[in-house]
Amino acid sequence: MIHADVIGERARLSPDKTALIYVPTNEHFTYRELDDRATRCARFWLERLSLSKGDRVGILAKNSVEFLDGFLAAGKTGIVLVPLNTRLTSTELRTIVEDSGLRALHYGGEFIDTVKALKTNGNVESWVAFDKRAGESDFEYARTMREISPAGWASHPCDPEDLYCLLYTSGTTGVPKGVMLPHRMIAWNGYNTAICWQLGEDDVSPVFTPLYHAGGLSAFLIPIFTAGGTIILHRDFDAGEVWRAIEHHKCTVVLGVPTIYTMLWGAPEREHADLSHVRWFISGGAPLPTALIDDYAKLGVVLKQGYGLTEVGVNCFSMSCEEALRKPGSIGKPLMFTEAMLGDAHPDESVGADAGELWLRGPHVSKGYWNKPEATALAIDSKGWFHTGDIARRDSEGFYYIVGRLKDMFISGGLNVYPAEVESELLKHEAIRDVAVIGAPDATWGEVGVAFVVASHTEQLSPESLKSFLASRIAKFKIPREILFVDTLPRTPYGKVMKAELQRMLHLESEKNKKT
């Protein structure tokens, strides 16, 4: 029976192999040691917190070994992990905490103020501090872990369809949705990625993207563990530190988003890094500029483009290094047992008549959205196809290319931003009558937000005041970089904002500024 206790299986097969190196402390952990830690955490949940299969546990923390304890313990217990985005405000997090029905929450000391704000709702029963405590009654994780022994643990494999974790993402309505990832999905992603990307026990990969994100948890962490390789875990992203780690630990495969690769390229450490051990880099989360591919080719490194979504994978396509160079801009071919087709997307003429909405089907598709059957039915049809909302085309050799989006969404620094969420918060300002948000190109972040605001009292508003208004309501990366005041918004006869017209207005304004 397939289940996602990957660390338990790997510890049985290669217990003394180095599984993890934590960069801040240079601690090394074998698969046996990581498995023992995960077992202690599992027993803590079951025996000290009295949690049961199906209960939800949250984690609000930066990348750490303790974070991995919880993630891996979920694979042993059937308790559902809910990683919380550390960039969200307490207001945003409260919505997720209430929707998921958390019974316990682990947290890092840097989020004490946020935790204190979350405690006011009174719904979470147990609070667990990784270091500094927000309250005297909170559990001290380190001490508790020392008190618990992994000896005598009896494995209880979960059913393939049991939930492993809930990963929350905002939708086009602005309401957060918990994507239901079952054991089957986590395990299949590990196996299929390892096979189709040809990962092995000699592969070493850094993880510097946040573990609360599907990319941090699933893109390389689980596949590398499945293959028996080694993960180099960073607490945060620091370009210089990443280059030094790649060289020192002789990393072989590296995952990032286009913004990260832009930052890495601009770091001085790049000029002298020895990359002779690197097999390839891969980018996901946003369209990859071909100029970056050319830049890294100068270093003798192939930079591939991948594709996946939280709801389907997260890895869905593959290509060789030779194919990546021959077909820049392609995301490759679907992984084994991954079905892909182009549905009717009604694309505009700019993307070509042969394009359509990318639909995916296979063992890597999630179970839909937590407590949202209507949203699930809209995303996954009766035949099991997940409708991605991305417009793609397929060439004569079977390679796919992403050419547009159906969703009202833009991607900033690899993170999805849904204009509806930002618009909803801006409309709560008493001096705003109407608003629309779009994404605009940006050299560093890929895209940034631009808000068009129709004000009731123009003299009382400024871009700075509106950004301050949003600061306590939504995460910083969602706040529009630019705010423009207009008299009216262009709308169709049916009242829909014509965002293509807003893009045209923004382009004209940009050209005007260049001339002046």
C-alpha positions as CSV (number, residue, x, y, z in Angstrom):
1,M,0.0,0.0,0.0
2,I,1.4,3.3,-1.0
3,H,1.9,5.9,1.8
4,A,4.1,8.9,2.3
5,D,6.3,7.9,5.3
6,V,9.3,8.3,2.9
7,I,11.7,9.0,5.8
8,G,10.8,5.7,7.5
9,E,11.2,3.7,4.4
10,R,14.5,5.4,3.5
11,A,15.8,5.0,7.1
12,R,15.1,1.3,6.7
13,L,17.1,1.0,3.5
14,S,20.0,3.4,4.0
15,P,20.0,4.4,7.7
16,D,23.6,5.7,7.8
17,K,23.5,7.8,4.7
18,T,23.6,11.6,5.2
19,A,20.1,12.9,4.6
20,L,20.3,16.5,5.7
21,I,22.9,19.3,6.4
22,Y,21.4,22.3,8.1
23,V,23.5,25.3,7.0
24,P,23.1,27.7,10.0
25,T,24.6,25.2,12.4
26,N,26.4,22.8,10.0
27,E,24.6,19.9,11.7
28,H,24.6,16.6,9.8
29,F,21.7,14.2,10.1
30,T,21.6,10.6,8.8
31,Y,18.3,9.1,7.6
32,R,18.1,7.1,10.9
33,E,18.5,10.3,12.9
34,L,15.9,12.2,10.9
35,D,13.5,9.3,11.3
36,D,14.1,9.2,15.0
37,R,13.3,12.9,15.3
38,A,10.1,12.5,13.2
39,T,9.1,9.5,15.5
40,R,9.6,11.6,18.6
41,C,7.5,14.4,17.1
42,A,4.8,11.8,16.2
43,R,4.7,10.5,19.7
44,F,4.5,14.0,21.1
45,W,1.4,14.7,19.0
46,L,-0.3,11.4,19.9
47,E,0.7,11.0,23.5
48,R,1.3,14.5,24.9
49,L,-1.2,16.5,22.8
50,S,-3.8,13.7,22.5
51,L,-4.1,14.3,18.8
52,S,-5.7,11.7,16.5
53,K,-5.6,10.8,12.8
54,G,-7.2,13.6,10.8
55,D,-6.5,16.3,13.3
56,R,-4.7,19.4,12.0
57,V,-1.5,20.8,13.3
58,G,0.0,24.1,12.0
59,I,3.6,25.3,11.8
60,L,4.5,29.0,11.6
61,A,8.3,29.1,11.3
62,K,11.2,29.6,9.0
63,N,13.1,26.7,7.5
64,S,14.5,24.5,10.3
65,V,15.1,20.9,11.3
66,E,12.2,21.3,13.7
67,F,9.9,22.2,10.7
68,L,11.0,19.0,9.0
69,D,10.2,17.0,12.2
70,G,6.6,18.0,11.8
71,F,6.4,17.5,8.1
72,L,7.9,14.0,8.4
73,A,5.8,13.1,11.5
74,A,2.6,13.8,9.4
75,G,3.7,10.8,7.2
76,K,3.8,8.5,10.3
77,T,0.5,9.5,12.0
78,G,-2.2,10.6,9.6
79,I,-2.3,13.9,11.4
80,V,-2.6,16.6,8.9
81,L,0.1,19.3,8.7
82,V,-0.9,22.9,7.8
83,P,2.2,24.9,7.0
84,L,1.5,28.7,7.5
85,N,3.0,31.3,5.2
86,T,5.4,33.4,7.4
87,R,4.8,36.5,5.2
88,L,1.1,36.7,6.0
89,T,-0.3,39.1,8.5
90,S,-2.1,37.8,11.7
91,T,-5.4,38.8,10.0
92,E,-4.7,36.6,7.0
93,L,-3.4,33.8,9.2
94,R,-6.5,33.9,11.5
95,T,-8.7,33.1,8.5
96,I,-6.6,30.0,7.7
97,V,-6.4,28.9,11.4
98,E,-10.1,29.0,11.7
99,D,-10.9,27.4,8.3
100,S,-8.5,24.5,8.9
101,G,-9.6,23.9,12.5
102,L,-6.1,23.7,14.0
103,R,-5.9,21.9,17.3
104,A,-2.2,22.7,17.8
105,L,0.3,25.2,16.4
106,H,4.1,25.0,16.4
107,Y,5.9,28.4,16.0
108,G,9.3,30.0,15.8
109,G,10.4,32.7,18.2
110,E,10.5,35.4,15.6
111,F,6.7,35.1,15.3
112,I,5.7,35.6,18.9
113,D,3.8,38.8,18.2
114,T,1.8,37.1,15.5
115,V,1.1,34.1,17.8
116,K,-0.1,36.4,20.6
117,A,-2.5,38.0,18.1
118,L,-3.7,34.5,16.9
119,K,-4.3,33.4,20.5
120,T,-7.1,35.9,20.9
121,N,-9.5,33.7,18.9
122,G,-9.2,30.9,21.5
123,N,-9.7,28.1,19.0
124,V,-6.2,26.4,19.1
125,E,-5.9,24.1,22.1
126,S,-2.1,23.6,22.2
127,W,0.8,26.0,21.4
128,V,4.3,24.6,20.8
129,A,7.4,26.9,20.9
130,F,10.5,25.9,18.9
131,D,12.5,28.4,21.0
132,K,11.1,31.5,22.7
133,R,7.6,31.1,24.2
134,A,4.6,33.4,23.7
135,G,3.0,32.2,26.9
136,E,4.0,30.3,30.0
137,S,1.6,27.4,29.2
138,D,3.1,26.8,25.8
139,F,5.1,23.6,25.3
140,E,8.9,23.8,25.0
141,Y,9.5,21.7,21.9
142,A,13.2,21.0,22.5
143,R,12.8,19.8,26.1
144,T,9.8,17.7,25.1
145,M,11.7,16.0,22.3
146,R,14.5,15.1,24.8
147,E,12.0,13.4,27.1
148,I,10.5,11.2,24.4
149,S,12.2,8.1,23.1
150,P,11.7,6.7,19.6
151,A,12.1,3.1,20.9
152,G,9.1,0.8,20.6
153,W,7.4,2.9,17.9
154,A,5.0,0.8,15.9
155,S,4.4,2.1,12.4
156,H,0.9,2.7,11.3
157,P,0.9,3.2,7.5
158,C,-1.8,5.5,6.3
159,D,-4.3,4.9,3.5
160,P,-3.3,6.4,0.2
161,E,-6.2,8.8,0.3
162,D,-5.7,9.9,3.9
163,L,-4.7,13.6,4.0
164,Y,-1.1,14.5,4.5
165,C,-1.2,18.2,4.6
166,L,-3.3,21.3,3.7
167,L,-1.4,24.0,1.7
168,Y,-3.3,27.2,1.5
169,T,-3.4,29.4,-1.5
170,S,-5.6,32.4,-2.3
171,G,-8.0,32.1,-5.2
172,T,-9.6,34.4,-7.8
173,T,-12.2,35.3,-5.2
174,G,-9.6,36.3,-2.7
175,V,-10.7,33.7,-0.1
176,P,-7.8,31.3,1.0
177,K,-8.3,27.7,-0.1
178,G,-6.7,24.7,1.6
179,V,-5.4,22.3,-1.1
180,M,-5.9,18.7,0.2
181,L,-2.7,16.7,-0.5
182,P,-3.2,13.0,0.3
183,H,-0.4,10.5,1.0
184,R,-0.8,9.1,-2.5
185,M,0.0,12.4,-4.0
186,I,3.1,13.1,-1.8
187,A,4.5,9.6,-2.4
188,W,3.8,9.6,-6.1
189,N,5.5,13.0,-6.6
190,G,8.6,11.6,-4.8
191,Y,8.8,8.4,-6.9
192,N,7.9,9.9,-10.2
193,T,10.1,12.9,-9.9
194,A,13.1,10.8,-8.8
195,I,12.6,8.5,-11.8
196,C,11.8,11.0,-14.5
197,W,14.3,13.6,-13.4
198,Q,16.9,10.8,-12.9
199,L,17.7,11.7,-9.3
200,G,19.9,9.3,-7.3
201,E,21.6,8.8,-4.0
202,D,24.6,10.8,-5.1
203,D,22.5,13.9,-5.7
204,V,22.9,16.9,-3.4
205,S,20.4,19.7,-3.5
206,P,20.0,23.0,-1.6
207,V,16.6,24.0,-0.3
208,F,16.4,27.7,0.3
209,T,12.8,28.3,-0.7
210,P,10.3,28.4,2.2
211,L,9.1,25.0,3.5
212,Y,5.5,26.4,3.9
213,H,5.4,26.4,0.1
214,A,4.7,23.4,-2.2
215,G,8.0,24.1,-4.0
216,G,10.0,23.9,-0.8
217,L,8.4,20.7,0.5
218,S,7.7,18.8,-2.6
219,A,9.7,19.9,-5.6
220,F,13.1,18.5,-4.4
221,L,12.8,17.7,-0.7
222,I,10.6,14.6,-1.0
223,P,12.1,13.4,-4.3
224,I,15.7,13.7,-3.0
225,F,14.7,11.8,0.1
226,T,13.0,9.2,-2.0
227,A,16.2,8.7,-4.0
228,G,18.4,8.6,-0.9
229,G,20.3,11.8,-1.7
230,T,21.2,14.7,0.5
231,I,19.4,18.0,1.2
232,I,21.3,21.2,2.2
233,L,18.7,23.2,4.1
234,H,19.0,27.0,4.4
235,R,17.0,29.0,6.9
236,D,16.4,31.8,4.4
237,F,17.5,32.8,1.0
238,D,20.9,34.6,0.9
239,A,22.5,34.7,-2.5
240,G,26.1,34.6,-1.3
241,E,25.3,31.8,1.2
242,V,23.7,29.8,-1.5
243,W,26.6,30.1,-3.9
244,R,29.0,29.1,-1.1
245,A,26.8,26.1,-0.1
246,I,26.6,25.0,-3.8
247,E,30.3,25.0,-4.0
248,H,31.2,23.7,-0.6
249,H,28.7,20.8,-0.5
250,K,29.2,20.1,-4.3
251,C,25.5,20.4,-5.0
252,T,24.4,18.6,-8.2
253,V,20.8,19.9,-8.8
254,V,19.4,23.2,-7.8
255,L,15.8,24.5,-7.8
256,G,14.7,28.1,-7.7
257,V,12.3,30.6,-9.2
258,P,13.3,33.2,-11.9
259,T,13.6,36.0,-9.3
260,I,16.0,33.9,-7.3
261,Y,18.1,33.1,-10.3
262,T,18.2,36.8,-11.2
263,M,19.5,37.5,-7.6
264,L,22.0,34.7,-7.8
265,W,23.3,36.0,-11.1
266,G,23.9,39.4,-9.6
267,A,25.8,38.2,-6.6
268,P,29.6,38.6,-6.6
269,E,30.1,35.1,-5.4
270,R,28.8,33.8,-8.7
271,E,31.9,35.0,-10.6
272,H,34.3,32.6,-8.8
273,A,32.0,29.7,-7.9
274,D,33.2,26.2,-9.0
275,L,30.2,24.6,-10.6
276,S,31.9,21.5,-12.2
277,H,29.8,19.2,-10.0
278,V,26.5,20.7,-11.1
279,R,24.3,18.6,-13.4
280,W,21.6,21.2,-14.0
281,F,19.6,24.0,-12.4
282,I,15.8,24.1,-12.8
283,S,13.3,27.0,-12.4
284,G,9.6,26.9,-11.6
285,G,6.8,29.1,-10.2
286,A,6.8,31.6,-13.0
287,P,7.8,32.0,-16.7
288,L,11.6,31.8,-17.1
289,P,13.1,34.5,-19.3
290,T,15.3,33.0,-22.0
291,A,17.9,35.7,-21.2
292,L,18.5,33.9,-17.9
293,I,19.0,30.6,-19.7
294,D,21.6,32.2,-21.9
295,D,23.3,33.8,-18.8
296,Y,23.7,30.5,-17.0
297,A,24.9,28.8,-20.1
298,K,27.9,31.1,-19.9
299,L,28.7,29.4,-16.6
300,G,28.4,26.0,-18.3
301,V,25.2,25.3,-16.5
302,V,21.9,24.2,-18.1
303,L,19.0,26.1,-16.6
304,K,15.7,24.1,-17.3
305,Q,12.2,25.3,-16.9
306,G,9.7,23.2,-14.9
307,Y,6.0,23.4,-14.3
308,G,3.7,22.5,-11.6
309,L,1.0,23.7,-9.2
310,T,0.2,23.1,-5.6
311,E,-2.9,21.2,-6.7
312,V,-1.1,18.9,-9.1
313,G,2.2,17.7,-8.1
314,V,4.1,19.7,-7.7
315,N,6.3,18.5,-10.6
316,C,4.5,17.6,-13.8
317,F,6.9,17.8,-16.7
318,S,10.5,16.8,-17.6
319,M,13.1,17.3,-20.2
320,S,16.8,16.5,-20.7
321,C,19.6,19.0,-20.7
322,E,19.9,18.7,-24.4
323,E,16.2,19.3,-24.9
324,A,16.3,22.3,-22.6
325,L,18.9,23.9,-24.7
326,R,17.2,23.0,-28.0
327,K,13.8,24.2,-26.9
328,P,14.2,27.3,-24.7
329,G,10.9,28.3,-23.1
330,S,9.4,24.8,-23.1
331,I,8.4,23.1,-19.9
332,G,9.1,19.7,-21.5
333,K,6.9,16.6,-21.7
334,P,4.5,15.2,-19.1
335,L,6.1,12.9,-16.5
336,M,5.3,9.2,-16.7
337,F,1.6,8.4,-16.1
338,T,0.8,12.1,-16.2
339,E,-1.9,12.8,-18.8
340,A,-2.0,16.3,-20.3
341,M,-4.4,17.8,-22.8
342,L,-5.4,21.2,-24.1
343,G,-9.0,22.1,-23.3
344,D,-11.1,24.8,-24.8
345,A,-9.6,28.0,-23.3
346,H,-11.1,30.6,-25.7
347,P,-7.7,32.2,-25.9
348,D,-7.2,35.5,-27.5
349,E,-5.4,35.8,-30.9
350,S,-2.1,36.8,-29.3
351,V,-1.4,33.3,-28.0
352,G,-2.3,31.5,-31.2
353,A,-5.2,29.4,-32.5
354,D,-3.6,26.1,-31.5
355,A,-3.4,27.0,-27.8
356,G,-5.8,25.8,-25.1
357,E,-6.2,25.5,-21.3
358,L,-3.8,23.0,-19.9
359,W,-5.6,20.1,-18.2
360,L,-3.8,17.4,-16.2
361,R,-4.8,14.0,-14.8
362,G,-3.0,11.3,-12.9
363,P,-1.9,10.1,-9.4
364,H,-0.3,13.5,-8.7
365,V,-3.6,15.4,-8.6
366,S,-4.9,16.6,-5.2
367,K,-8.3,15.9,-3.7
368,G,-9.4,19.5,-4.2
369,Y,-10.1,22.2,-1.7
370,W,-10.8,21.8,2.0
371,N,-14.5,22.5,2.8
372,K,-15.0,23.9,-0.6
373,P,-16.9,21.3,-2.8
374,E,-18.0,24.0,-5.3
375,A,-14.4,25.2,-5.9
376,T,-13.3,21.6,-6.1
377,A,-15.9,20.8,-8.8
378,L,-14.8,23.8,-10.8
379,A,-11.2,22.8,-10.7
380,I,-11.5,19.0,-11.1
381,D,-14.1,17.7,-13.6
382,S,-16.1,14.5,-13.5
383,K,-13.4,12.7,-15.4
384,G,-10.6,13.6,-13.1
385,W,-9.0,16.4,-15.2
386,F,-7.6,19.3,-13.2
387,H,-8.1,22.6,-15.1
388,T,-5.0,24.6,-14.4
389,G,-6.1,28.0,-15.7
390,D,-2.9,28.2,-17.7
391,I,-3.0,28.5,-21.5
392,A,-0.5,26.2,-23.3
393,R,0.5,24.9,-26.7
394,R,2.1,21.7,-27.7
395,D,4.6,21.4,-30.6
396,S,4.9,18.5,-33.1
397,E,7.3,16.7,-30.8
398,G,5.1,16.7,-27.8
399,F,6.8,19.5,-25.9
400,Y,4.6,22.0,-24.0
401,Y,4.9,25.7,-23.7
402,I,2.9,28.0,-21.3
403,V,1.8,31.0,-23.3
404,G,-0.8,32.8,-21.1
405,R,-3.3,32.6,-18.2
406,L,-7.0,32.3,-17.8
407,K,-6.8,33.1,-14.1
408,D,-6.9,36.7,-12.9
409,M,-3.5,36.3,-11.3
410,F,0.1,37.4,-11.6
411,I,3.3,36.0,-10.1
412,S,5.6,38.1,-8.1
413,G,8.9,36.6,-7.0
414,G,7.5,33.1,-7.6
415,L,4.4,33.7,-5.4
416,N,0.9,33.9,-6.8
417,V,-0.9,37.2,-6.2
418,Y,-4.7,37.3,-6.9
419,P,-5.9,40.8,-7.7
420,A,-9.4,40.0,-6.2
421,E,-7.9,39.6,-2.7
422,V,-6.0,43.0,-3.0
423,E,-9.1,44.7,-4.5
424,S,-11.3,43.4,-1.7
425,E,-9.0,44.9,1.0
426,L,-8.7,48.2,-0.8
427,L,-12.5,48.5,-1.1
428,K,-12.7,48.4,2.7
429,H,-11.1,51.9,2.8
430,E,-14.0,54.4,3.2
431,A,-12.5,56.8,0.7
432,I,-12.3,54.3,-2.2
433,R,-15.3,53.9,-4.5
434,D,-13.8,51.5,-7.1
435,V,-10.5,49.7,-7.7
436,A,-8.8,47.3,-10.0
437,V,-5.4,45.6,-9.7
438,I,-3.2,44.2,-12.5
439,G,0.3,42.8,-12.8
440,A,3.0,44.7,-14.5
441,P,6.4,43.5,-15.7
442,D,9.3,44.0,-13.3
443,A,13.0,43.2,-13.9
444,T,13.6,41.7,-10.5
445,W,10.3,40.2,-9.4
446,G,8.9,39.2,-12.7
447,E,5.7,41.0,-12.1
448,V,4.5,43.5,-9.5
449,G,1.0,44.9,-8.7
450,V,-0.4,48.1,-10.0
451,A,-3.7,49.4,-8.5
452,F,-6.1,51.8,-10.3
453,V,-8.1,53.6,-7.7
454,V,-11.3,55.6,-8.1
455,A,-11.5,57.8,-4.9
456,S,-14.4,59.4,-3.2
457,H,-12.2,62.0,-1.6
458,T,-9.0,62.4,-3.6
459,E,-7.5,65.0,-1.4
460,Q,-7.4,62.5,1.5
461,L,-5.6,59.8,-0.3
462,S,-2.0,59.2,-1.4
463,P,-0.3,56.1,-2.6
464,E,1.7,56.0,0.6
465,S,-1.4,56.2,2.8
466,L,-3.1,53.3,0.9
467,K,0.1,51.2,1.1
468,S,0.1,51.8,4.9
469,F,-3.6,50.9,5.0
470,L,-2.8,47.5,3.4
471,A,0.3,46.8,5.4
472,S,-1.6,45.3,8.4
473,R,-4.1,43.5,6.2
474,I,-2.1,41.6,3.5
475,A,1.4,40.3,3.0
476,K,4.0,42.7,1.7
477,F,4.5,40.9,-1.6
478,K,0.8,41.5,-2.4
479,I,0.8,45.2,-1.8
480,P,0.8,47.1,-5.2
481,R,4.1,48.6,-6.1
482,E,2.3,51.5,-7.9
483,I,-1.1,53.1,-7.2
484,L,-2.7,55.3,-9.8
485,F,-5.8,57.4,-9.3
486,V,-8.3,57.5,-12.1
487,D,-11.8,59.0,-12.5
488,T,-13.4,55.8,-13.7
489,L,-12.5,52.2,-14.5
490,P,-13.1,50.9,-18.1
491,R,-15.9,48.3,-17.9
492,T,-17.8,46.1,-20.3
493,P,-21.6,46.6,-20.8
494,Y,-22.0,43.8,-18.3
495,G,-19.9,45.7,-15.7
496,K,-16.6,43.6,-15.9
497,V,-13.4,45.6,-15.6
498,M,-11.5,45.6,-18.9
499,K,-8.1,44.8,-17.6
500,A,-6.5,44.7,-21.0
501,E,-7.5,48.3,-21.3
502,L,-5.8,49.0,-18.0
503,Q,-2.6,47.3,-19.3
504,R,-2.8,49.6,-22.4
505,M,-3.2,52.7,-20.1
506,L,-0.2,51.6,-18.0
507,H,1.9,51.1,-21.2
508,L,1.0,54.6,-22.4
509,E,1.8,56.1,-19.1
510,S,5.2,54.3,-19.1
511,E,6.0,55.5,-22.6
512,K,5.1,59.0,-21.6
513,N,7.4,58.9,-18.6
514,K,10.3,57.7,-20.7
515,K,9.9,60.7,-23.0
516,T,9.9,63.1,-20.1
